[in-house]
Amino acid sequence: MLAGQTNKEIGRDIGLGPRTVETHRAHVMQRLGVQILSQAVLVATSAGFQSPSPGPKVPQG
């Protein structure tokens, strides 16, 4: 989420479907008590999390 990836991109990276990622994202946002992604980023950065540097994009065949 912090890297700004879409649900589809996150799912592809970790082997989950985009709907599953969407469900997990909503759960995380609920647990953080935030409504929008920018609020979640503020909470995460204030807790010491850093946005991962984007790795090289590997084409999917």
C-alpha positions, -999 to 999 in steps of 0.1 A, spaced: 0 0 0 28 24 9 44 19 -25 12 30 -42 6 -3 -60 -29 -13 -71 -47 -43 -57 -39 -62 -89 -1 -54 -86 0 -64 -50 -18 -96 -56 5 -106 -84 35 -99 -63 24 -120 -34 3 -146 -51 -32 -135 -41 -62 -123 -61 -70 -86 -63 -103 -91 -44 -84 -108 -15 -60 -79 -15 -89 -55 -15 -104 -72 16 -71 -72 35 -65 -35 26 -100 -26 39 -93 -45 71 -60 -28 76 -76 6 71 -104 -2 95 -79 -14 122 -59 18 117 -91 38 121 -87 57 88 -109 64 58 -85 72 30 -51 59 19 -33 92 27 -44 89 63 -31 53 64 3 65 50 5 92 77 -2 66 105 23 41 90 51 67 86 45 81 121 49 45 134 83 43 116 74 24 85 91 35 53 78 32 18 97 4 1 117 14 -30 101 0 -61 119 -30 -74 124 -38 -111 92 -46 -130 93 -81 -144 71 -85 -175 43 -111 -170 39 -134 -200 
